[in-house]
Amino acid sequence: MKGFLTRKIRVKGDMTKMLTLASIKSEGDLEAIRLKTLEMTEPVA
């Protein structure tokens, strides 16, 4: 959320899916999501 609010992350499509990530508590789940996100995104220039 911090990256989104500071405009370091841009979201295309359904933003509600991104907002559900805030409820994740498990470190393992967070790491899996982080790796999947890296596969699907590219840095903003």
CHARMM internal coordinates of N, CA and C (Angstrom, degrees):
IC EDIT
DIST 1 N 1 CA 1.4546
DIST 1 CA 1 C 1.5289
ANGL 1 N 1 CA 1 C 111.42
DIST 1 C 2 N 1.3244
ANGL 1 CA 1 C 2 N 116.30
DIHE 1 N 1 CA 1 C 2 N -38.45
DIST 2 N 2 CA 1.4672
ANGL 1 C 2 N 2 CA 119.45
DIHE 1 CA 1 C 2 N 2 CA -178.21
DIST 2 CA 2 C 1.5299
ANGL 2 N 2 CA 2 C 110.90
DIHE 1 C 2 N 2 CA 2 C -58.87
DIST 2 C 3 N 1.3343
ANGL 2 CA 2 C 3 N 116.53
DIHE 2 N 2 CA 2 C 3 N -44.50
DIST 3 N 3 CA 1.4590
ANGL 2 C 3 N 3 CA 120.23
DIHE 2 CA 2 C 3 N 3 CA 179.26
DIST 3 CA 3 C 1.5220
ANGL 3 N 3 CA 3 C 112.34
DIHE 2 C 3 N 3 CA 3 C -63.16
DIST 3 C 4 N 1.3169
ANGL 3 CA 3 C 4 N 116.21
DIHE 3 N 3 CA 3 C 4 N -38.28
DIST 4 N 4 CA 1.4598
ANGL 3 C 4 N 4 CA 120.49
DIHE 3 CA 3 C 4 N 4 CA 178.57
DIST 4 CA 4 C 1.5227
ANGL 4 N 4 CA 4 C 110.84
DIHE 3 C 4 N 4 CA 4 C -66.66
DIST 4 C 5 N 1.3143
ANGL 4 CA 4 C 5 N 116.22
DIHE 4 N 4 CA 4 C 5 N -45.71
DIST 5 N 5 CA 1.4643
ANGL 4 C 5 N 5 CA 119.95
DIHE 4 CA 4 C 5 N 5 CA -177.51
DIST 5 CA 5 C 1.5269
ANGL 5 N 5 CA 5 C 112.77
DIHE 4 C 5 N 5 CA 5 C -67.94
DIST 5 C 6 N 1.3293
ANGL 5 CA 5 C 6 N 116.97
DIHE 5 N 5 CA 5 C 6 N -28.50
DIST 6 N 6 CA 1.4635
ANGL 5 C 6 N 6 CA 120.35
DIHE 5 CA 5 C 6 N 6 CA 178.41
DIST 6 CA 6 C 1.5254
ANGL 6 N 6 CA 6 C 111.80
DIHE 5 C 6 N 6 CA 6 C -92.99
DIST 6 C 7 N 1.3336
ANGL 6 CA 6 C 7 N 116.22
DIHE 6 N 6 CA 6 C 7 N 9.55
DIST 7 N 7 CA 1.4642
ANGL 6 C 7 N 7 CA 124.47
DIHE 6 CA 6 C 7 N 7 CA 177.14
DIST 7 CA 7 C 1.5306
ANGL 7 N 7 CA 7 C 113.35
DIHE 6 C 7 N 7 CA 7 C 63.53
DIST 7 C 8 N 1.3366
ANGL 7 CA 7 C 8 N 116.83
DIHE 7 N 7 CA 7 C 8 N 26.89
DIST 8 N 8 CA 1.4568
ANGL 7 C 8 N 8 CA 120.92
DIHE 7 CA 7 C 8 N 8 CA 174.39
DIST 8 CA 8 C 1.5262
ANGL 8 N 8 CA 8 C 110.69
DIHE 7 C 8 N 8 CA 8 C -89.69
DIST 8 C 9 N 1.3369
ANGL 8 CA 8 C 9 N 116.27
DIHE 8 N 8 CA 8 C 9 N -14.19
DIST 9 N 9 CA 1.4588
ANGL 8 C 9 N 9 CA 122.69
DIHE 8 CA 8 C 9 N 9 CA 178.01
DIST 9 CA 9 C 1.5180
ANGL 9 N 9 CA 9 C 107.69
DIHE 8 C 9 N 9 CA 9 C -125.67
DIST 9 C 10 N 1.3211
ANGL 9 CA 9 C 10 N 116.48
DIHE 9 N 9 CA 9 C 10 N 131.63
DIST 10 N 10 CA 1.4638
ANGL 9 C 10 N 10 CA 121.35
DIHE 9 CA 9 C 10 N 10 CA 176.06
DIST 10 CA 10 C 1.5188
ANGL 10 N 10 CA 10 C 107.97
DIHE 9 C 10 N 10 CA 10 C -111.11
DIST 10 C 11 N 1.3195
ANGL 10 CA 10 C 11 N 116.16
DIHE 10 N 10 CA 10 C 11 N 141.30
DIST 11 N 11 CA 1.4597
ANGL 10 C 11 N 11 CA 121.42
DIHE 10 CA 10 C 11 N 11 CA -177.77
DIST 11 CA 11 C 1.5238
ANGL 11 N 11 CA 11 C 109.15
DIHE 10 C 11 N 11 CA 11 C -118.19
DIST 11 C 12 N 1.3324
ANGL 11 CA 11 C 12 N 114.76
DIHE 11 N 11 CA 11 C 12 N 129.12
DIST 12 N 12 CA 1.4634
ANGL 11 C 12 N 12 CA 120.44
DIHE 11 CA 11 C 12 N 12 CA 173.17
DIST 12 CA 12 C 1.5170
ANGL 12 N 12 CA 12 C 107.05
DIHE 11 C 12 N 12 CA 12 C -109.52
DIST 12 C 13 N 1.3060
ANGL 12 CA 12 C 13 N 117.27
DIHE 12 N 12 CA 12 C 13 N 139.78
DIST 13 N 13 CA 1.4615
ANGL 12 C 13 N 13 CA 120.12
DIHE 12 CA 12 C 13 N 13 CA 176.69
DIST 13 CA 13 C 1.5189
ANGL 13 N 13 CA 13 C 112.56
DIHE 12 C 13 N 13 CA 13 C 93.06
DIST 13 C 14 N 1.3295
ANGL 13 CA 13 C 14 N 115.32
DIHE 13 N 13 CA 13 C 14 N -146.91
DIST 14 N 14 CA 1.4622
ANGL 13 C 14 N 14 CA 123.16
DIHE 13 CA 13 C 14 N 14 CA -172.81
DIST 14 CA 14 C 1.5292
ANGL 14 N 14 CA 14 C 111.26
DIHE 13 C 14 N 14 CA 14 C -77.24
DIST 14 C 15 N 1.3258
ANGL 14 CA 14 C 15 N 116.17
DIHE 14 N 14 CA 14 C 15 N 101.82
DIST 15 N 15 CA 1.4614
ANGL 14 C 15 N 15 CA 121.12
DIHE 14 CA 14 C 15 N 15 CA -178.13
DIST 15 CA 15 C 1.5282
ANGL 15 N 15 CA 15 C 112.48
DIHE 14 C 15 N 15 CA 15 C -70.09
DIST 15 C 16 N 1.3172
ANGL 15 CA 15 C 16 N 118.52
DIHE 15 N 15 CA 15 C 16 N -21.65
DIST 16 N 16 CA 1.4620
ANGL 15 C 16 N 16 CA 120.02
DIHE 15 CA 15 C 16 N 16 CA -179.74
DIST 16 CA 16 C 1.5263
ANGL 16 N 16 CA 16 C 111.15
DIHE 15 C 16 N 16 CA 16 C -63.61
DIST 16 C 17 N 1.3293
ANGL 16 CA 16 C 17 N 117.43
DIHE 16 N 16 CA 16 C 17 N -29.29
DIST 17 N 17 CA 1.4601
ANGL 16 C 17 N 17 CA 119.85
DIHE 16 CA 16 C 17 N 17 CA 176.58
DIST 17 CA 17 C 1.5177
ANGL 17 N 17 CA 17 C 110.88
DIHE 16 C 17 N 17 CA 17 C -65.52
DIST 17 C 18 N 1.3150
ANGL 17 CA 17 C 18 N 117.11
DIHE 17 N 17 CA 17 C 18 N -37.85
DIST 18 N 18 CA 1.4565
ANGL 17 C 18 N 18 CA 120.76
DIHE 17 CA 17 C 18 N 18 CA 177.26
DIST 18 CA 18 C 1.5242
ANGL 18 N 18 CA 18 C 111.00
DIHE 17 C 18 N 18 CA 18 C -66.69
DIST 18 C 19 N 1.3091
ANGL 18 CA 18 C 19 N 116.37
DIHE 18 N 18 CA 18 C 19 N -39.78
DIST 19 N 19 CA 1.4590
ANGL 18 C 19 N 19 CA 120.15
DIHE 18 CA 18 C 19 N 19 CA -177.50
DIST 19 CA 19 C 1.5289
ANGL 19 N 19 CA 19 C 112.32
DIHE 18 C 19 N 19 CA 19 C -65.21
DIST 19 C 20 N 1.3267
ANGL 19 CA 19 C 20 N 118.44
DIHE 19 N 19 CA 19 C 20 N -28.14
DIST 20 N 20 CA 1.4618
ANGL 19 C 20 N 20 CA 120.41
DIHE 19 CA 19 C 20 N 20 CA 178.43
DIST 20 CA 20 C 1.5284
ANGL 20 N 20 CA 20 C 111.61
DIHE 19 C 20 N 20 CA 20 C -68.38
DIST 20 C 21 N 1.3144
ANGL 20 CA 20 C 21 N 118.39
DIHE 20 N 20 CA 20 C 21 N -19.60
DIST 21 N 21 CA 1.4602
ANGL 20 C 21 N 21 CA 121.24
DIHE 20 CA 20 C 21 N 21 CA 178.50
DIST 21 CA 21 C 1.5294
ANGL 21 N 21 CA 21 C 111.74
DIHE 20 C 21 N 21 CA 21 C -64.83
DIST 21 C 22 N 1.3064
ANGL 21 CA 21 C 22 N 117.66
DIHE 21 N 21 CA 21 C 22 N -24.41
DIST 22 N 22 CA 1.4606
ANGL 21 C 22 N 22 CA 121.50
DIHE 21 CA 21 C 22 N 22 CA -178.99
DIST 22 CA 22 C 1.5222
ANGL 22 N 22 CA 22 C 111.95
DIHE 21 C 22 N 22 CA 22 C -64.10
DIST 22 C 23 N 1.3279
ANGL 22 CA 22 C 23 N 118.28
DIHE 22 N 22 CA 22 C 23 N -20.86
DIST 23 N 23 CA 1.4642
ANGL 22 C 23 N 23 CA 120.88
DIHE 22 CA 22 C 23 N 23 CA -177.33
DIST 23 CA 23 C 1.5291
ANGL 23 N 23 CA 23 C 113.24
DIHE 22 C 23 N 23 CA 23 C -88.53
DIST 23 C 24 N 1.3279
ANGL 23 CA 23 C 24 N 118.42
DIHE 23 N 23 CA 23 C 24 N -3.60
DIST 24 N 24 CA 1.4695
ANGL 23 C 24 N 24 CA 121.88
DIHE 23 CA 23 C 24 N 24 CA -177.74
DIST 24 CA 24 C 1.5214
ANGL 24 N 24 CA 24 C 109.89
DIHE 23 C 24 N 24 CA 24 C -75.37
DIST 24 C 25 N 1.3242
ANGL 24 CA 24 C 25 N 116.10
DIHE 24 N 24 CA 24 C 25 N 130.80
DIST 25 N 25 CA 1.4600
ANGL 24 C 25 N 25 CA 121.16
DIHE 24 CA 24 C 25 N 25 CA -176.14
DIST 25 CA 25 C 1.5293
ANGL 25 N 25 CA 25 C 113.09
DIHE 24 C 25 N 25 CA 25 C -111.02
DIST 25 C 26 N 1.3171
ANGL 25 CA 25 C 26 N 119.28
DIHE 25 N 25 CA 25 C 26 N -30.54
DIST 26 N 26 CA 1.4566
ANGL 25 C 26 N 26 CA 123.28
DIHE 25 CA 25 C 26 N 26 CA -173.85
DIST 26 CA 26 C 1.5292
ANGL 26 N 26 CA 26 C 111.87
DIHE 25 C 26 N 26 CA 26 C -73.07
DIST 26 C 27 N 1.3377
ANGL 26 CA 26 C 27 N 117.11
DIHE 26 N 26 CA 26 C 27 N 131.82
DIST 27 N 27 CA 1.4640
ANGL 26 C 27 N 27 CA 121.52
DIHE 26 CA 26 C 27 N 27 CA 178.35
DIST 27 CA 27 C 1.5285
ANGL 27 N 27 CA 27 C 111.36
DIHE 26 C 27 N 27 CA 27 C -61.94
DIST 27 C 28 N 1.3271
ANGL 27 CA 27 C 28 N 117.20
DIHE 27 N 27 CA 27 C 28 N -40.20
DIST 28 N 28 CA 1.4562
ANGL 27 C 28 N 28 CA 120.82
DIHE 27 CA 27 C 28 N 28 CA 179.16
DIST 28 CA 28 C 1.5112
ANGL 28 N 28 CA 28 C 112.03
DIHE 27 C 28 N 28 CA 28 C -62.39
DIST 28 C 29 N 1.3203
ANGL 28 CA 28 C 29 N 116.09
DIHE 28 N 28 CA 28 C 29 N -41.65
DIST 29 N 29 CA 1.4647
ANGL 28 C 29 N 29 CA 120.70
DIHE 28 CA 28 C 29 N 29 CA 177.82
DIST 29 CA 29 C 1.5276
ANGL 29 N 29 CA 29 C 110.81
DIHE 28 C 29 N 29 CA 29 C -64.42
DIST 29 C 30 N 1.3280
ANGL 29 CA 29 C 30 N 116.57
DIHE 29 N 29 CA 29 C 30 N -40.86
DIST 30 N 30 CA 1.4580
ANGL 29 C 30 N 30 CA 120.33
DIHE 29 CA 29 C 30 N 30 CA 179.54
DIST 30 CA 30 C 1.5269
ANGL 30 N 30 CA 30 C 111.26
DIHE 29 C 30 N 30 CA 30 C -63.39
DIST 30 C 31 N 1.3203
ANGL 30 CA 30 C 31 N 116.83
DIHE 30 N 30 CA 30 C 31 N -41.30
DIST 31 N 31 CA 1.4592
ANGL 30 C 31 N 31 CA 120.43
DIHE 30 CA 30 C 31 N 31 CA -179.85
DIST 31 CA 31 C 1.5270
ANGL 31 N 31 CA 31 C 110.65
DIHE 30 C 31 N 31 CA 31 C -65.38
DIST 31 C 32 N 1.3159
ANGL 31 CA 31 C 32 N 117.29
DIHE 31 N 31 CA 31 C 32 N -41.50
DIST 32 N 32 CA 1.4634
ANGL 31 C 32 N 32 CA 121.29
DIHE 31 CA 31 C 32 N 32 CA 178.74
DIST 32 CA 32 C 1.5296
ANGL 32 N 32 CA 32 C 110.44
DIHE 31 C 32 N 32 CA 32 C -62.67
DIST 32 C 33 N 1.3067
ANGL 32 CA 32 C 33 N 116.67
DIHE 32 N 32 CA 32 C 33 N -41.86
DIST 33 N 33 CA 1.4702
ANGL 32 C 33 N 33 CA 120.94
DIHE 32 CA 32 C 33 N 33 CA 179.12
DIST 33 CA 33 C 1.5244
ANGL 33 N 33 CA 33 C 110.15
DIHE 32 C 33 N 33 CA 33 C -67.48
DIST 33 C 34 N 1.3218
ANGL 33 CA 33 C 34 N 117.10
DIHE 33 N 33 CA 33 C 34 N -39.69
DIST 34 N 34 CA 1.4597
ANGL 33 C 34 N 34 CA 120.78
DIHE 33 CA 33 C 34 N 34 CA 179.39
DIST 34 CA 34 C 1.5320
ANGL 34 N 34 CA 34 C 110.61
DIHE 33 C 34 N 34 CA 34 C -61.06
DIST 34 C 35 N 1.3170
ANGL 34 CA 34 C 35 N 116.56
DIHE 34 N 34 CA 34 C 35 N -45.39
DIST 35 N 35 CA 1.4608
ANGL 34 C 35 N 35 CA 120.44
DIHE 34 CA 34 C 35 N 35 CA -179.96
DIST 35 CA 35 C 1.5282
ANGL 35 N 35 CA 35 C 111.70
DIHE 34 C 35 N 35 CA 35 C -65.20
DIST 35 C 36 N 1.3220
ANGL 35 CA 35 C 36 N 116.80
DIHE 35 N 35 CA 35 C 36 N -41.36
DIST 36 N 36 CA 1.4650
ANGL 35 C 36 N 36 CA 121.15
DIHE 35 CA 35 C 36 N 36 CA 178.69
DIST 36 CA 36 C 1.5348
ANGL 36 N 36 CA 36 C 110.25
DIHE 35 C 36 N 36 CA 36 C -64.56
DIST 36 C 37 N 1.3208
ANGL 36 CA 36 C 37 N 116.82
DIHE 36 N 36 CA 36 C 37 N -39.81
DIST 37 N 37 CA 1.4598
ANGL 36 C 37 N 37 CA 121.49
DIHE 36 CA 36 C 37 N 37 CA 178.84
DIST 37 CA 37 C 1.5224
ANGL 37 N 37 CA 37 C 110.79
DIHE 36 C 37 N 37 CA 37 C -64.13
DIST 37 C 38 N 1.3203
ANGL 37 CA 37 C 38 N 116.65
DIHE 37 N 37 CA 37 C 38 N -41.43
DIST 38 N 38 CA 1.4656
ANGL 37 C 38 N 38 CA 119.76
DIHE 37 CA 37 C 38 N 38 CA 177.97
DIST 38 CA 38 C 1.5176
ANGL 38 N 38 CA 38 C 111.83
DIHE 37 C 38 N 38 CA 38 C -60.95
DIST 38 C 39 N 1.3213
ANGL 38 CA 38 C 39 N 117.08
DIHE 38 N 38 CA 38 C 39 N -35.31
DIST 39 N 39 CA 1.4687
ANGL 38 C 39 N 39 CA 121.32
DIHE 38 CA 38 C 39 N 39 CA 178.52
DIST 39 CA 39 C 1.5282
ANGL 39 N 39 CA 39 C 111.27
DIHE 38 C 39 N 39 CA 39 C -67.35
DIST 39 C 40 N 1.3215
ANGL 39 CA 39 C 40 N 117.58
DIHE 39 N 39 CA 39 C 40 N -33.08
DIST 40 N 40 CA 1.4645
ANGL 39 C 40 N 40 CA 121.61
DIHE 39 CA 39 C 40 N 40 CA -171.48
DIST 40 CA 40 C 1.5235
ANGL 40 N 40 CA 40 C 114.11
DIHE 39 C 40 N 40 CA 40 C -97.57
DIST 40 C 41 N 1.3258
ANGL 40 CA 40 C 41 N 118.35
DIHE 40 N 40 CA 40 C 41 N -4.91
DIST 41 N 41 CA 1.4650
ANGL 40 C 41 N 41 CA 119.99
DIHE 40 CA 40 C 41 N 41 CA -173.25
DIST 41 CA 41 C 1.5277
ANGL 41 N 41 CA 41 C 111.58
DIHE 40 C 41 N 41 CA 41 C -123.30
DIST 41 C 42 N 1.3009
ANGL 41 CA 41 C 42 N 114.09
DIHE 41 N 41 CA 41 C 42 N 169.64
DIST 42 N 42 CA 1.4519
ANGL 41 C 42 N 42 CA 120.87
DIHE 41 CA 41 C 42 N 42 CA 174.02
DIST 42 CA 42 C 1.5171
ANGL 42 N 42 CA 42 C 107.78
DIHE 41 C 42 N 42 CA 42 C -138.28
DIST 42 C 43 N 1.3248
ANGL 42 CA 42 C 43 N 117.66
DIHE 42 N 42 CA 42 C 43 N 150.76
DIST 43 N 43 CA 1.4719
ANGL 42 C 43 N 43 CA 120.14
DIHE 42 CA 42 C 43 N 43 CA -178.15
DIST 43 CA 43 C 1.5327
ANGL 43 N 43 CA 43 C 111.65
DIHE 42 C 43 N 43 CA 43 C -63.77
DIST 43 C 44 N 1.2969
ANGL 43 CA 43 C 44 N 115.77
DIHE 43 N 43 CA 43 C 44 N 148.47
DIST 44 N 44 CA 1.4615
ANGL 43 C 44 N 44 CA 121.74
DIHE 43 CA 43 C 44 N 44 CA 175.65
DIST 44 CA 44 C 1.5169
ANGL 44 N 44 CA 44 C 107.87
DIHE 43 C 44 N 44 CA 44 C -82.33
DIST 44 C 45 N 1.3162
ANGL 44 CA 44 C 45 N 116.39
DIHE 44 N 44 CA 44 C 45 N 128.93
DIST 45 N 45 CA 1.4751
ANGL 44 C 45 N 45 CA 120.19
DIHE 44 CA 44 C 45 N 45 CA -178.66
DIST 45 CA 45 C 1.5020
ANGL 45 N 45 CA 45 C 111.46
DIHE 44 C 45 N 45 CA 45 C -86.99
END
COOR INIT
IC SEED 1 N 1 CA 1 C
IC BUILD
